[in-house]
């Protein structure tokens, strides 16, 4: 069963070794565990629904609680403290496009706002009902989850938009194919959510971000059905798929999505390379990109994240042996780890590996084999469970991300980390990696950890100060407000600075043309 106030399945934990706990206590002091509200008491605070009865709508308090919040730190604070101040008035589970149209009509007649819901994994407030006076209806798309059509010759697959990552990959695997889109939320997030939030998967270097994979769709809007046919390419005017990508439910509900898929790779290898410092690692990665090597992933950690990763990994014997090896090769404090992914036919993998290792060696890189890469690959969807463990120990942990051109990467990392540290009183731990690398720039993914306060409002206030300071630093240094998490409610205030007044007017007018009553997910994106 999925946790109602945390991440993932209740049966799965991410234990921390004693050495890892001591490491965290050394950095930020002992945690401050808090007492979580029990579900029964939170259910007592769910108000009566304001929606008329409808055969497709479930207004039970538990159903509404389970759809009230996503996975951001403010969402966790609200759920764990029992201070959830808004709930959807009902939740619907359509199984067909016709039922989706019925629900849009019902919401319009009831004067209700309509919130699309996929896996509930949003970390920027996409799915949270807002207190705007009108009732809200959450539409959970996860029962529209079948493979509807597979075109073998064209390598196109059409799915119901509510399909989750594991189900999508399982159905493609039966045809010898993969989408190759693996965000950290892969186990629970949905295809429709990936498109609506303009998602990026961990192996985007090889398979592409969602916009490269997205071929066509059917979007049910308050004005009717918008059909987006799949073409290999087209010069027939502006591409309306680009308007749907990143639209975050403001235009309508995605019901069917057609994706470009790839044959399953015959081989996948993930290797670790260590560098004397971040600058050497970045230079090596940029050289691999410039040579356009057939890689499926590059992930470069700063020195602080590298040290943190090794400290939290457990396997003390293996880590000690690694540290001894690297010291003997001259890598001590300041060393940085680069993970490199190779996917494809064995010959292609062998060629890419030899060229990548040559590029790394030219920048003083030390190749340590596949052990650490294999461990990362094995645990990449378990890592979010660490949030549950840390909360129990009395620590809050959150992330933020951006993307910027290469010349600005070092300064922006420093600015973000400095802004976080200087924005609140008390000790905290901050570390960063580059998770999606491009020829002309990179994403920046920063994690920050700090002890919880006894008062949840104080924890929330500290987070707000940190988030605001980091967001301002991102904009001041020319970064995008979001590389992969979308805008939602948390980033909406920063979007005008990135799009400009005319750009925001254009976005609003597109939304208004498809949703003249403003009923679709108001308060998100703009």
ABEGO torsion letter per residue (X at the ends): XBBAABBEBAABBBBBBAAAAAAAAAAAEBBBBBBBBBAAAAAAABBBBABBBBAABBABAAAAAAAABBABAAAAAAAAAGBBABBBABBBBBABAAAAAAAAAAAAAAGBBBBBBBAGABAAGAABBBBAGBBBBBBBAAABABBABBBAAAGBBBBBAABBAAAAAAAAAAAGBBAGBBBAAAAABBAAAAAAAGBBBAAAAAAEBAAAABABBBBBBAAEBBBBBBBABBABEBBAAAAABGAGGAAEBBABBBBBBBBBBABBBBBBBBBABAAAAAAAAAAAAAAGBBBABBBBBBAAAAAAAAAAAEGAAAAAAAAAAAAAAGBBBGBBBBBBBBBEBAAAAAAAAAAAAAAAAAAGBBBAEAAAAAAAAAAAAAAAAAAAAAAAAGBBBBBBBBBBBAAAAAAAAAAAAAAAAAABBEBBBBBBBBABBBAAEBBBBBBBBBBBBABAAAAAAAAAAAAAAAAAAAAAAGBBABAAAEAEAAAAAAAAAAAEAAAAAAAAAAAAAABAAGABGBGBGX
